[in-house]
């Protein structure tokens, strides 16, 4: 995949190693209410077709609730007020199920005309983003991360990007992330066939708007494979204070997610609220945004 020329050059030009005193960002947690969150919900879900053939994977049920509602519950609990759902495959189902709001969250949609990859999909949401940084969540994973803490960590380091990290007992499916003692990412390690524990990308990112604007519009590319490695010199940090982590990308991991949201530490109130909201959303008109 190609994101267009200039990604590496722009990253180098904006390199920052500054440390911003925490006192200057004491208000950071409150700023999540003014931050646009983007949920990547456009994946084809090819590996899940044998068990979820009639819907996009963000609508696969975990503990009786479409998975996307667990993500929205996490965002609502952190104070987020505006979400853009990046949709693709069976995007109409996502809009019909979720609707124009979730509790206090206003929801807009950016539909991909053709698959753009994670990087291209984020770029397509940019006209709808209302903040200087984007909080991006993969639509097929969940991590019990302290989102206000991630925000503060990001701003204390004047980071161009910050990703949540999780420790897993078997990192074969993910590849691993290596950081220095200060949390700066210096290498992404490719997947290995060996079973071993490791620190992995948990699929939650806080990214400067200027980084996303550097991606060529309409060109497919991968955030994980193409963009993050190119942006390392600009200053990408890992927030390793994450708790439990799951993904639902395969039939096995989807089955293994059962019971996750009934355990302490998860957004346990998301299930009853989302069931009520789903019934309302199906009858509601959807706020659909057409983006260039």
N, C-alpha and C positions, 0 to 999 in steps of 0.2 A: 504494500500500500504506500502511496505517496501523498504527503500533505502539502506539497508545493515547496519551492525553494525558500531559503532564508530562515528556516526554523532554528538550525544550529547557530547561525550568525546572530540572530536576534537574541537568542538565549545568552550567548557570550556577551553581547553588548549590554545586557541588563543584569549581569552578574552582581550579586550583593552578598556581603558577609557581615553586614551590620547587625548589631544586637540592640534592640530597642528596650529601654527600661520598662519593667512590668508596670510601673506606676503610670506610664503614658497610655497604657491600655487597660486600665482598671475597669473600663466600661465595655470591654470586648464581648463578654457573654451576652450583654443586652443587644449587641449589634446583630446577633443572629436573627432578630425579628425584622431586620432590614436587609437581610441577605437572601437572594434567590437561591433555592435549591433545585437541582436538576436530577431527576431520576431517569436512568437509561433503561427504557422499557421496550426497545425496538428489536431485540435479538430474535433470531429465527427459532431458537430453542430446538434445534435439530436433534440433539441427543436425548431430549425428553419426549419425542414424538411417540415412543412406544407406550408411555403412560399418561401423557397429556397431549392428545392429538387435536383437540378441538378448540384450543385457546392459546394465547401467548403465555410464555412461562411466568410473567409477572402476575398472572391470574391463577396459577397453580395454587391449590389450597394447601396451607400448612396450619394444622390445628384448627381446621374448619373455616379458615378465612383466606381469601385471596392474598397472596404474599405481599402485593403492593401495599395493602392496608397496614401491615406491620411496619413497613418503612415510613408510611405517612404518620403512623402513631408515634414513631420515634422522633420524627421531625417536629410534630406538634408539641411533644413533651419538651423539646429543646427550645421552643419559642419561635420556630420558623413560621412565617406568615404567607410566603409566596413560593409556589412550586411549579416548575415546568416539567411535564412528562414528555420525554422524547420517545415517540412511538414509531413503529414501523410495521412489522408483521402483525396482521389482525389488529391494527391500531384502533379500528372502530369499536371493537369489543372493550378495549381499555377505556375509551371515552364513555361508552354506555354504562360501564360498571362503576367507574370512579366519579364521573360527573364534574361539575364546575367547582366543587369545594369539598373539603374534609374538615369538619369542625371549624377552627379559625383560619384554616389555610385556603387561600385562593389558588385554584389550579388552572393552568393554561397548557396547551398542547402544541408540540412541534412535530408534525408528521413527516417522516422521511419518504420521498417519492421512490427512492431506491436505497438499498443498504449502503450506509456510509461508514460503518465501523464506529467504534466508540468515540474516536477523536472527531470524525466528521459529524457525528450526531450532536456532540456538544457544541461544535461550531455553529450548527444550524439553529440552536436555541438562543444564540447570542442577542438577536434583536429583541427578545423577550426578557432578557436579564436586566434587573433594575439596580444591581449593586456592583461595586468595584471588585468583588471576589465572588466566585461561584462555589457553592457546596454541592459536590457531585456524588451521587450514590449509584452503584451498580444495582440494577433491578433484580438480580438473581442471588444476592448475598446479603447477609445481615450481621452486623457486629455491634455488640453492646459497648459502644465507645462513648466517652464523655464528650459530646459535641461542643459545649462551651469551652471545655478544657482544650480541645483541639484548636478552636479558634484563637484562644489566648496564646497557645504554643506557637502557632503560625505567625502571629503579629509580634510576639516578643523577639522572634528571629528575623523579622522583616523578610520572611520567606516569599518566594515566588509561587511555591506550591508546597502543600503538606499532604501526606497520605497517612491514613490510619494503618497501623500494623497490628497483626495478630500472631500469636504463637500457636502453632498447630503440631500435633504429634506426627503427622504424615504430610510432608510438603511436596510429594511427587507431582500432584496435579497443578501446583501453583508456581513453582519457582520460588526463590527466596530474595529477600532484600537485605543488603548490608549497609549499616550506618556507622558513623564514627561516634565517639563518646558524647558528642554534643547533639547527636540526632540527625546530622546531615547525611543524606543518602549518597553513597559513593559508588554503588554497583547494584545492578539487578542480575541475579544469577538464574540462568535458564533452568527449566525443569530437568529433574534427574530421575532415572528409573529406580534409584536406590531409595528405600523407605527410611526416612529419617525426620526428626523434628526440625522445625525451622520457623523463622519469622517471615510472614508472607504479607503481601499487599491485601488489605481487608476490603478493598473496593469502595472506600470513602475518601474523597479528596476535597481540599480547599485550594482553589486555583485563582490566581490573579486574572482578571478579565483581559489584560493585555496579552497574556500567554495565549488565551483562546482566540483572540483577534488575529494572532500571527498565523493561524491555520488558514490555508486557502479554502474558501467556501466551495462546497459541492464536491470536494475530492475525498474519496474514502481513505481513512487512515485509522490506526489503532492508537489509543491513548497509552496503553501499556507497552506496546512494542516499538512504536515509532516516536511518540512525543516525549514521554517521561525520560527515556535515556538521553534524548537531545537536550532536554532542559536541565540536566543535572548541574551544569556549570553555572546556571543562573541562580541556583539555590533551592533545592528540593529537600524537604525534611520529612522524617518519619516520626509519627506520634505513636509510641509503643505502649501507651497506657490503655490498651483495649482489653476487654474481657472476653466473653464467649463469642464465637464466630461460627456461622454456618453458610453454606451455599446450596442452591437447589439446581445446579447445572446438569446433573446426571440423575437417572432413575434411582441409583443407590443413595446419593446424597439427599434427594428429595424425600425418600423414605426415611432416612436417618434424621431428618429434621423434625419428625413427629415428636411432639411434647416439648420442643424447645421453648415455645412461648408460654408454657405453663409453669416454667421453672423460675425461681427467684432471679431477679436481675434483668428480666426482659420487660418489654412494654406490655404488661399483662392486660391492661385495659383496652388494648387496640381491638380485640376480638369482638366484644359486644357492641362497641361503637361502630365498627366497620360493617357488621351485619345490618344494623339499622340504616347506616348510611347507604349501603348497596341498594336496599329497597327504594330509598328516596331517589338515588341517582338514576336508576333505570327509568324513572318517570320524569326526570328533570331535563331541561335543555342544557346541552353541553357548551361550555365556553371554549370554542375551537379557535386557535390562532393560526393564521396562515403566515408563514415566515418565508423570507426570500432565501 
